[in-house]
Amino acid sequence: MDVPPLDDQSREPREMELALRSQLVLVVDDEPEVRAVLTEILAAAGYDVIVACDGEEALEAVRAHAPGLMITDLVMPRKEGLETIREVRQLAPGMKIIAISGAFGNRFLTVATHLGAHAALAKPFSADVILSTVRGVLAKG
């Protein structure tokens, strides 16, 4: 989906928090197949979706589009998910975050929740599980 960027990319974190787009979901994963499947599931459920292949692209997307939710993998090249979560927490404190991972058991997922992820899911998961998690996280004001 082609989502127009925000007009002012120089916003302070507090201003960005107020301008988050709750129906816009940022999917961050280095695996193209995972990005494609999550995009399809979320779009079919009525969400607008933008994608990034790593944490660096994710931070650019957060600055440009202010999504209300980020679903991020934890093990990625360039900038991994734990570091990305930490930086997004500072950049857009009100953004909701769901961490996903298929690596290292649940250890990274536990750390992700301690860093500020609102939910954590082990891969693989079903469409029903990701959608109920997205709805639940977004419903918590």
OpenMM code with the backbone's topology and positions (N, CA, C; nanometers):
from openmm import Vec3, app, unit

residues = "MET ASP VAL PRO PRO LEU ASP ASP GLN SER ARG GLU PRO ARG GLU MET GLU LEU ALA LEU ARG SER GLN LEU VAL LEU VAL VAL ASP ASP GLU PRO GLU VAL ARG ALA VAL LEU THR GLU ILE LEU ALA ALA ALA GLY TYR ASP VAL ILE VAL ALA CYS ASP GLY GLU GLU ALA LEU GLU ALA VAL ARG ALA HIS ALA PRO GLY LEU MET ILE THR ASP LEU VAL MET PRO ARG LYS GLU GLY LEU GLU THR ILE ARG GLU VAL ARG GLN LEU ALA PRO GLY MET LYS ILE ILE ALA ILE SER GLY ALA PHE GLY ASN ARG PHE LEU THR VAL ALA THR HIS LEU GLY ALA HIS ALA ALA LEU ALA LYS PRO PHE SER ALA ASP VAL ILE LEU SER THR VAL ARG GLY VAL LEU ALA LYS GLY".split()
positions = [
    Vec3(0.0857, -0.1174, 0.0000),
    Vec3(0.0000, 0.0000, 0.0000),
    Vec3(0.0892, 0.1222, 0.0000),
    Vec3(0.0510, 0.2220, -0.0753),
    Vec3(0.1283, 0.3448, -0.0846),
    Vec3(0.0697, 0.4462, 0.0119),
    Vec3(0.1374, 0.4672, 0.1224),
    Vec3(0.0884, 0.5578, 0.2257),
    Vec3(0.1697, 0.6854, 0.2197),
    Vec3(0.1038, 0.8006, 0.2097),
    Vec3(0.1782, 0.9265, 0.2020),
    Vec3(0.2513, 0.9547, 0.3326),
    Vec3(0.3708, 1.0115, 0.3231),
    Vec3(0.4453, 1.0447, 0.4450),
    Vec3(0.3822, 1.1623, 0.5183),
    Vec3(0.4204, 1.1771, 0.6429),
    Vec3(0.3773, 1.2930, 0.7196),
    Vec3(0.4398, 1.4170, 0.6599),
    Vec3(0.3738, 1.5307, 0.6785),
    Vec3(0.4251, 1.6556, 0.6233),
    Vec3(0.5517, 1.7008, 0.6936),
    Vec3(0.5555, 1.6899, 0.8259),
    Vec3(0.6674, 1.7420, 0.9032),
    Vec3(0.7442, 1.6277, 0.9674),
    Vec3(0.8610, 1.5959, 0.9118),
    Vec3(0.9410, 1.4854, 0.9629),
    Vec3(1.0303, 1.5269, 1.0791),
    Vec3(1.0276, 1.6534, 1.1165),
    Vec3(1.1161, 1.7004, 1.2230),
    Vec3(1.0430, 1.7093, 1.3558),
    Vec3(0.9342, 1.6372, 1.3719),
    Vec3(0.8558, 1.6433, 1.4949),
    Vec3(0.9340, 1.5886, 1.6132),
    Vec3(0.9061, 1.6454, 1.7275),
    Vec3(0.9593, 1.5931, 1.8523),
    Vec3(0.8837, 1.4652, 1.8863),
    Vec3(0.9408, 1.3736, 1.9653),
    Vec3(0.8713, 1.2488, 1.9983),
    Vec3(0.7311, 1.2698, 2.0535),
    Vec3(0.7089, 1.3671, 2.1390),
    Vec3(0.5765, 1.3887, 2.1977),
    Vec3(0.4755, 1.4276, 2.0898),
    Vec3(0.5176, 1.5119, 1.9939),
    Vec3(0.4280, 1.5504, 1.8861),
    Vec3(0.3950, 1.4310, 1.7977),
    Vec3(0.4966, 1.3455, 1.7713),
    Vec3(0.4746, 1.2289, 1.6888),
    Vec3(0.3763, 1.1352, 1.7580),
    Vec3(0.3865, 1.1252, 1.8882),
    Vec3(0.2966, 1.0371, 1.9631),
    Vec3(0.1512, 1.0755, 1.9381),
    Vec3(0.1229, 1.2020, 1.9314),
    Vec3(-0.0132, 1.2481, 1.9117),
    Vec3(-0.0621, 1.2245, 1.7694),
    Vec3(0.0294, 1.2107, 1.6753),
    Vec3(-0.0069, 1.1992, 1.5347),
    Vec3(-0.0004, 1.0557, 1.4823),
    Vec3(0.0153, 0.9563, 1.5697),
    Vec3(0.0247, 0.8183, 1.5240),
    Vec3(-0.1023, 0.7776, 1.4503),
    Vec3(-0.0848, 0.7035, 1.3443),
    Vec3(-0.1963, 0.6574, 1.2625),
    Vec3(-0.2331, 0.5163, 1.3071),
    Vec3(-0.3393, 0.5035, 1.3846),
    Vec3(-0.3705, 0.3772, 1.4513),
    Vec3(-0.3996, 0.2619, 1.3558),
    Vec3(-0.4508, 0.2879, 1.2374),
    Vec3(-0.4812, 0.1797, 1.1433),
    Vec3(-0.3651, 0.1504, 1.0489),
    Vec3(-0.2536, 0.2195, 1.0668),
    Vec3(-0.1360, 0.1969, 0.9834),
    Vec3(-0.0392, 0.1066, 1.0581),
    Vec3(-0.0057, -0.0070, 0.9964),
    Vec3(0.0818, -0.1059, 1.0586),
    Vec3(0.2121, -0.1150, 0.9800),
    Vec3(0.3230, -0.1075, 1.0503),
    Vec3(0.4555, -0.1257, 0.9925),
    Vec3(0.4993, -0.2685, 1.0210),
    Vec3(0.5279, -0.3442, 0.9158),
    Vec3(0.5767, -0.4814, 0.9276),
    Vec3(0.7258, -0.4809, 0.8967),
    Vec3(0.8057, -0.5292, 0.9918),
    Vec3(0.9516, -0.5283, 0.9770),
    Vec3(1.0022, -0.6719, 0.9857),
    Vec3(1.0575, -0.7224, 0.8758),
    Vec3(1.1132, -0.8575, 0.8735),
    Vec3(1.2090, -0.8671, 0.7559),
    Vec3(1.3200, -0.9360, 0.7766),
    Vec3(1.4171, -0.9508, 0.6691),
    Vec3(1.3775, -1.0585, 0.5684),
    Vec3(1.2762, -1.1378, 0.5978),
    Vec3(1.2303, -1.2418, 0.5067),
    Vec3(1.1142, -1.1894, 0.4224),
    Vec3(1.1343, -1.1771, 0.2890),
    Vec3(1.0296, -1.1229, 0.2021),
    Vec3(0.8975, -1.1994, 0.2124),
    Vec3(0.9058, -1.3320, 0.2310),
    Vec3(0.7835, -1.4123, 0.2396),
    Vec3(0.7021, -1.3755, 0.3639),
    Vec3(0.7690, -1.3521, 0.4743),
    Vec3(0.7000, -1.3145, 0.5982),
    Vec3(0.6341, -1.1782, 0.5811),
    Vec3(0.7077, -1.0828, 0.5226),
    Vec3(0.6497, -0.9504, 0.4978),
    Vec3(0.5253, -0.9621, 0.4096),
    Vec3(0.5339, -1.0432, 0.3045),
    Vec3(0.4232, -1.0573, 0.2101),
    Vec3(0.3007, -1.1210, 0.2764),
    Vec3(0.3214, -1.2260, 0.3527),
    Vec3(0.2088, -1.2944, 0.4179),
    Vec3(0.1440, -1.2040, 0.5217),
    Vec3(0.2246, -1.1380, 0.6055),
    Vec3(0.1675, -1.0482, 0.7062),
    Vec3(0.0936, -0.9317, 0.6406),
    Vec3(0.1478, -0.8785, 0.5327),
    Vec3(0.0812, -0.7703, 0.4604),
    Vec3(-0.0543, -0.8165, 0.4088),
    Vec3(-0.0582, -0.9345, 0.3511),
    Vec3(-0.1834, -0.9884, 0.2976),
    Vec3(-0.2875, -1.0081, 0.4084),
    Vec3(-0.2469, -1.0667, 0.5186),
    Vec3(-0.3379, -1.0913, 0.6310),
    Vec3(-0.3922, -0.9601, 0.6861),
    Vec3(-0.3029, -0.8649, 0.7104),
    Vec3(-0.3435, -0.7376, 0.7706),
    Vec3(-0.4289, -0.6544, 0.6759),
    Vec3(-0.3916, -0.6506, 0.5492),
    Vec3(-0.4687, -0.5738, 0.4508),
    Vec3(-0.6088, -0.6321, 0.4353),
    Vec3(-0.6198, -0.7646, 0.4353),
    Vec3(-0.7512, -0.8283, 0.4241),
    Vec3(-0.8392, -0.7955, 0.5448),
    Vec3(-0.7775, -0.7665, 0.6584),
    Vec3(-0.8517, -0.7308, 0.7795),
    Vec3(-0.8799, -0.5805, 0.7875),
    Vec3(-0.8374, -0.5046, 0.6855),
    Vec3(-0.8703, -0.3625, 0.6801),
    Vec3(-0.7619, -0.2665, 0.7257),
    Vec3(-0.6436, -0.3176, 0.7553),
    Vec3(-0.5345, -0.2302, 0.7982),
    Vec3(-0.4552, -0.1818, 0.6774),
    Vec3(-0.4024, -0.0608, 0.6869),
    Vec3(-0.3054, -0.0118, 0.5899),
    Vec3(-0.1695, -0.0621, 0.6360),
    Vec3(-0.0870, -0.1071, 0.5425),
    Vec3(0.0393, -0.1703, 0.5792),
    Vec3(0.1545, -0.1092, 0.5006),
    Vec3(0.2635, -0.0813, 0.5721),
    Vec3(0.3904, -0.0465, 0.5093),
    Vec3(0.4926, -0.1471, 0.5598),
    Vec3(0.6004, -0.1664, 0.4851),
    Vec3(0.6976, -0.2694, 0.5212),
    Vec3(0.8392, -0.2134, 0.5244),
    Vec3(0.9231, -0.2830, 0.6010),
    Vec3(1.0662, -0.2529, 0.6075),
    Vec3(1.1390, -0.3855, 0.6221),
    Vec3(1.2602, -0.3927, 0.5676),
    Vec3(1.3346, -0.5191, 0.5708),
    Vec3(1.4326, -0.5279, 0.6873),
    Vec3(1.4485, -0.4200, 0.7623),
    Vec3(1.5368, -0.4228, 0.8794),
    Vec3(1.5077, -0.3016, 0.9672),
    Vec3(1.5780, -0.2928, 1.0780),
    Vec3(1.5552, -0.1848, 1.1725),
    Vec3(1.5851, -0.0463, 1.1181),
    Vec3(1.6857, -0.0353, 1.0332),
    Vec3(1.7178, 0.0956, 0.9745),
    Vec3(1.6002, 0.1474, 0.8921),
    Vec3(1.5468, 0.0615, 0.8045),
    Vec3(1.4311, 0.1016, 0.7241),
    Vec3(1.3099, 0.1279, 0.8121),
    Vec3(1.2971, 0.0513, 0.9189),
    Vec3(1.1840, 0.0695, 1.0106),
    Vec3(1.1866, 0.2078, 1.0734),
    Vec3(1.3022, 0.2518, 1.1194),
    Vec3(1.3121, 0.3837, 1.1815),
    Vec3(1.2799, 0.4942, 1.0813),
    Vec3(1.3234, 0.4766, 0.9570),
    Vec3(1.2886, 0.5730, 0.8525),
    Vec3(1.1374, 0.5769, 0.8319),
    Vec3(1.0739, 0.4602, 0.8304),
    Vec3(0.9292, 0.4529, 0.8111),
    Vec3(0.8539, 0.5148, 0.9282),
    Vec3(0.9028, 0.4947, 1.0489),
    Vec3(0.8391, 0.5549, 1.1672),
    Vec3(0.8443, 0.7070, 1.1562),
    Vec3(0.9596, 0.7588, 1.1187),
    Vec3(0.9734, 0.9045, 1.1046),
    Vec3(0.8844, 0.9595, 0.9933),
    Vec3(0.8746, 0.8874, 0.8842),
    Vec3(0.8008, 0.9366, 0.7679),
    Vec3(0.6502, 0.9171, 0.7778),
    Vec3(0.6055, 0.8069, 0.8425),
    Vec3(0.4640, 0.7709, 0.8366),
    Vec3(0.3924, 0.7628, 0.9707),
    Vec3(0.4648, 0.7562, 1.0814),
    Vec3(0.4075, 0.7478, 1.2161),
    Vec3(0.2998, 0.6398, 1.2293),
    Vec3(0.3348, 0.5145, 1.2001),
    Vec3(0.2340, 0.4085, 1.2154),
    Vec3(0.1934, 0.3920, 1.3607),
    Vec3(0.0722, 0.3428, 1.3804),
    Vec3(0.0243, 0.3196, 1.5166),
    Vec3(0.0757, 0.1915, 1.5767),
    Vec3(0.1199, 0.0983, 1.4896),
    Vec3(0.1671, -0.0321, 1.5345),
    Vec3(0.2839, -0.0773, 1.4499),
    Vec3(0.3837, -0.1349, 1.5153),
    Vec3(0.4957, -0.1974, 1.4452),
    Vec3(0.4995, -0.3441, 1.4860),
    Vec3(0.5040, -0.4321, 1.3866),
    Vec3(0.5274, -0.5746, 1.4093),
    Vec3(0.6685, -0.6000, 1.3603),
    Vec3(0.7584, -0.6390, 1.4508),
    Vec3(0.8974, -0.6529, 1.4109),
    Vec3(0.9578, -0.7877, 1.4468),
    Vec3(1.0319, -0.8408, 1.3519),
    Vec3(1.1149, -0.9578, 1.3763),
    Vec3(1.2285, -0.9125, 1.4668),
    Vec3(1.2937, -1.0049, 1.5318),
    Vec3(1.4019, -0.9681, 1.6230),
    Vec3(1.5407, -0.9942, 1.5671),
    Vec3(1.5561, -1.0936, 1.4822),
    Vec3(1.6880, -1.1266, 1.4273),
    Vec3(1.6912, -1.0833, 1.2812),
    Vec3(1.7629, -0.9720, 1.2553),
    Vec3(1.7717, -0.9150, 1.1207),
    Vec3(1.9104, -0.8553, 1.1004),
    Vec3(1.9524, -0.8401, 0.9748),
    Vec3(2.0797, -0.7730, 0.9478),
    Vec3(2.0690, -0.6213, 0.9694),
    Vec3(2.1801, -0.5557, 0.9658),
    Vec3(2.1956, -0.4099, 0.9813),
    Vec3(2.1525, -0.3593, 1.1181),
    Vec3(2.0254, -0.3679, 1.1516),
    Vec3(1.9794, -0.3273, 1.2843),
    Vec3(1.8753, -0.4284, 1.3280),
    Vec3(1.9069, -0.5005, 1.4346),
    Vec3(1.8178, -0.6071, 1.4796),
    Vec3(1.6986, -0.5505, 1.5565),
    Vec3(1.6016, -0.6367, 1.5847),
    Vec3(1.4747, -0.5938, 1.6405),
    Vec3(1.4799, -0.5362, 1.7801),
    Vec3(1.5643, -0.5921, 1.8676),
    Vec3(1.5711, -0.5400, 2.0044),
    Vec3(1.6203, -0.3957, 2.0055),
    Vec3(1.7215, -0.3685, 1.9268),
    Vec3(1.7726, -0.2317, 1.9159),
    Vec3(1.6673, -0.1396, 1.8531),
    Vec3(1.5950, -0.1913, 1.7549),
    Vec3(1.4897, -0.1137, 1.6894),
    Vec3(1.3788, -0.0787, 1.7881),
    Vec3(1.3367, -0.1765, 1.8693),
    Vec3(1.2333, -0.1505, 1.9699),
    Vec3(1.2782, -0.0405, 2.0650),
    Vec3(1.4014, -0.0494, 2.1106),
    Vec3(1.4553, 0.0503, 2.2037),
    Vec3(1.4501, 0.1899, 2.1416),
    Vec3(1.4911, 0.2014, 2.0162),
    Vec3(1.4934, 0.3323, 1.9505),
    Vec3(1.3525, 0.3842, 1.9196),
    Vec3(1.2614, 0.2950, 1.8808),
    Vec3(1.1238, 0.3371, 1.8538),
    Vec3(1.0576, 0.3854, 1.9824),
    Vec3(1.0855, 0.3218, 2.0939),
    Vec3(1.0313, 0.3643, 2.2236),
    Vec3(1.0686, 0.5089, 2.2522),
    Vec3(1.1888, 0.5514, 2.2128),
    Vec3(1.2322, 0.6897, 2.2340),
    Vec3(1.1719, 0.7835, 2.1296),
    Vec3(1.1660, 0.7373, 2.0061),
    Vec3(1.1192, 0.8202, 1.8948),
    Vec3(0.9675, 0.8421, 1.8988),
    Vec3(0.8929, 0.7364, 1.9258),
    Vec3(0.7464, 0.7430, 1.9253),
    Vec3(0.6929, 0.6613, 2.0427),
    Vec3(0.6969, 0.7178, 2.1623),
    Vec3(0.6621, 0.6426, 2.2836),
    Vec3(0.5225, 0.5811, 2.2824),
    Vec3(0.4298, 0.6377, 2.2089),
    Vec3(0.2937, 0.5852, 2.2069),
    Vec3(0.2689, 0.4743, 2.1070),
    Vec3(0.3676, 0.4457, 2.0226),
    Vec3(0.3495, 0.3421, 1.9222),
    Vec3(0.3390, 0.2053, 1.9884),
    Vec3(0.2464, 0.1239, 1.9404),
    Vec3(0.2317, -0.0130, 1.9875),
    Vec3(0.3316, -0.1012, 1.9127),
    Vec3(0.3835, -0.2031, 1.9817),
    Vec3(0.4847, -0.2906, 1.9214),
    Vec3(0.4520, -0.4359, 1.9507),
    Vec3(0.4587, -0.5188, 1.8468),
    Vec3(0.4502, -0.6635, 1.8601),
    Vec3(0.5814, -0.7205, 1.8087),
    Vec3(0.6483, -0.7981, 1.8921),
    Vec3(0.7736, -0.8639, 1.8529),
    Vec3(0.7424, -1.0052, 1.8056),
    Vec3(0.8100, -1.0468, 1.6970),
    Vec3(0.7953, -1.1831, 1.6468),
    Vec3(0.9339, -1.2419, 1.6239),
    Vec3(0.9476, -1.3729, 1.6482),
    Vec3(1.0771, -1.4362, 1.6244),
    Vec3(1.0628, -1.5869, 1.6217),
    Vec3(1.1478, -1.6479, 1.5418),
    Vec3(1.1555, -1.7932, 1.5369),
    Vec3(1.2909, -1.8418, 1.5827),
    Vec3(1.3714, -1.7517, 1.6355),
    Vec3(1.5093, -1.7856, 1.6728),
    Vec3(1.5282, -1.7907, 1.8234),
    Vec3(1.6165, -1.8762, 1.8679),
    Vec3(1.6629, -1.8815, 2.0068),
    Vec3(1.5509, -1.9044, 2.1085),
    Vec3(1.4531, -1.9854, 2.0719),
    Vec3(1.3439, -2.0116, 2.1655),
    Vec3(1.2696, -1.8834, 2.1960),
    Vec3(1.2322, -1.8651, 2.3195),
    Vec3(1.1573, -1.7445, 2.3574),
    Vec3(1.2427, -1.6414, 2.4296),
    Vec3(1.3720, -1.6648, 2.4387),
    Vec3(1.4574, -1.5718, 2.5150),
    Vec3(1.4521, -1.4298, 2.4607),
    Vec3(1.4656, -1.4130, 2.3289),
    Vec3(1.4625, -1.2793, 2.2699),
    Vec3(1.3244, -1.2162, 2.2853),
    Vec3(1.2198, -1.2969, 2.2766),
    Vec3(1.0842, -1.2436, 2.2904),
    Vec3(1.0614, -1.1887, 2.4309),
    Vec3(1.1148, -1.2563, 2.5299),
    Vec3(1.1034, -1.2086, 2.6683),
    Vec3(1.1762, -1.0761, 2.6848),
    Vec3(1.2953, -1.0666, 2.6285),
    Vec3(1.3715, -0.9411, 2.6344),
    Vec3(1.2950, -0.8301, 2.5627),
    Vec3(1.2325, -0.8629, 2.4502),
    Vec3(1.1574, -0.7626, 2.3739),
    Vec3(1.0449, -0.7021, 2.4576),
    Vec3(0.9762, -0.7840, 2.5356),
    Vec3(0.8686, -0.7292, 2.6198),
    Vec3(0.9254, -0.6418, 2.7307),
    Vec3(1.0429, -0.6765, 2.7798),
    Vec3(1.1063, -0.5925, 2.8820),
    Vec3(1.1505, -0.4579, 2.8242),
    Vec3(1.1791, -0.4548, 2.6939),
    Vec3(1.2208, -0.3306, 2.6284),
    Vec3(1.1024, -0.2454, 2.5819),
    Vec3(0.9817, -0.2997, 2.5928),
    Vec3(0.8664, -0.2176, 2.5581),
    Vec3(0.7708, -0.2753, 2.4558),
    Vec3(0.7944, -0.3970, 2.4072),
    Vec3(0.6968, -0.4584, 2.3165),
    Vec3(0.5705, -0.4912, 2.3956),
    Vec3(0.4557, -0.4656, 2.3364),
    Vec3(0.3278, -0.4892, 2.4029),
    Vec3(0.2849, -0.6348, 2.3961),
    Vec3(0.3408, -0.7088, 2.2995),
    Vec3(0.3125, -0.8511, 2.2839),
    Vec3(0.4298, -0.9155, 2.2120),
    Vec3(0.4430, -1.0467, 2.2266),
    Vec3(0.5508, -1.1208, 2.1622),
    Vec3(0.4966, -1.2553, 2.1150),
    Vec3(0.5259, -1.2889, 1.9888),
    Vec3(0.4777, -1.4132, 1.9301),
    Vec3(0.5927, -1.4936, 1.8722),
    Vec3(0.5929, -1.6229, 1.9008),
    Vec3(0.6922, -1.7129, 1.8417),
    Vec3(0.6435, -1.7547, 1.7029),
    Vec3(0.7344, -1.7513, 1.6052),
    Vec3(0.7037, -1.8004, 1.4711),
    Vec3(0.7127, -1.9528, 1.4743),
    Vec3(0.6331, -2.0221, 1.3981),
    Vec3(0.5236, -1.9710, 1.3154),
    Vec3(0.3977, -1.9494, 1.3982),
    Vec3(0.3098, -1.8642, 1.3482),
    Vec3(0.1805, -1.8390, 1.4125),
    Vec3(0.0756, -1.8318, 1.3031),
    Vec3(-0.0487, -1.8486, 1.3407),
    Vec3(-0.1576, -1.8483, 1.2426),
    Vec3(-0.2059, -1.7060, 1.2166),
    Vec3(-0.2831, -1.6928, 1.1098),
    Vec3(-0.3448, -1.5631, 1.0784),
    Vec3(-0.4369, -1.5198, 1.1918),
    Vec3(-0.5107, -1.6128, 1.2480),
    Vec3(-0.6011, -1.5798, 1.3585),
    Vec3(-0.5250, -1.5265, 1.4788),
    Vec3(-0.4108, -1.5870, 1.5091),
    Vec3(-0.3314, -1.5435, 1.6251),
    Vec3(-0.2761, -1.4032, 1.6032),
    Vec3(-0.2209, -1.3753, 1.4863),
    Vec3(-0.1642, -1.2421, 1.4640),
    Vec3(-0.2746, -1.1372, 1.4633),
    Vec3(-0.3890, -1.1673, 1.4026),
    Vec3(-0.4980, -1.0691, 1.3998),
    Vec3(-0.5558, -1.0438, 1.5381),
    Vec3(-0.5731, -1.1470, 1.6178),
    Vec3(-0.6262, -1.1248, 1.7527),
    Vec3(-0.5252, -1.0484, 1.8382),
    Vec3(-0.3960, -1.0727, 1.8163),
    Vec3(-0.2924, -0.9996, 1.8884),
    Vec3(-0.2910, -0.8528, 1.8467),
    Vec3(-0.2990, -0.8273, 1.7177),
    Vec3(-0.3034, -0.6887, 1.6672),
    Vec3(-0.4243, -0.6157, 1.7254),
    Vec3(-0.5396, -0.6775, 1.7186),
    Vec3(-0.6617, -0.6131, 1.7710),
    Vec3(-0.6492, -0.5868, 1.9208),
    Vec3(-0.5969, -0.6846, 1.9933),
    Vec3(-0.5826, -0.6688, 2.1379),
    Vec3(-0.4864, -0.5577, 2.1766),
    Vec3(-0.3731, -0.5524, 2.1061),
    Vec3(-0.2729, -0.4495, 2.1354),
    Vec3(-0.3272, -0.3111, 2.1007),
    Vec3(-0.3930, -0.2971, 1.9875),
    Vec3(-0.4472, -0.1662, 1.9482),
    Vec3(-0.5641, -0.1228, 2.0365),
    Vec3(-0.6365, -0.2187, 2.0915),
    Vec3(-0.7501, -0.1866, 2.1790),
    Vec3(-0.7065, -0.1320, 2.3131),
    Vec3(-0.5850, -0.1644, 2.3542),
    Vec3(-0.5321, -0.1126, 2.4817),
    Vec3(-0.4815, 0.0280, 2.4586),
    Vec3(-0.5630, 0.1250, 2.4912),
    Vec3(-0.5320, 0.2655, 2.4699),
    Vec3(-0.4059, 0.3028, 2.5301),
] * unit.nanometer
topology = app.Topology()
chain = topology.addChain("A")
for resn in residues:
    res = topology.addResidue(resn, chain)
    for name in ("N", "CA", "C"):
        topology.addAtom(name, app.Element.getBySymbol(name[0]), res)
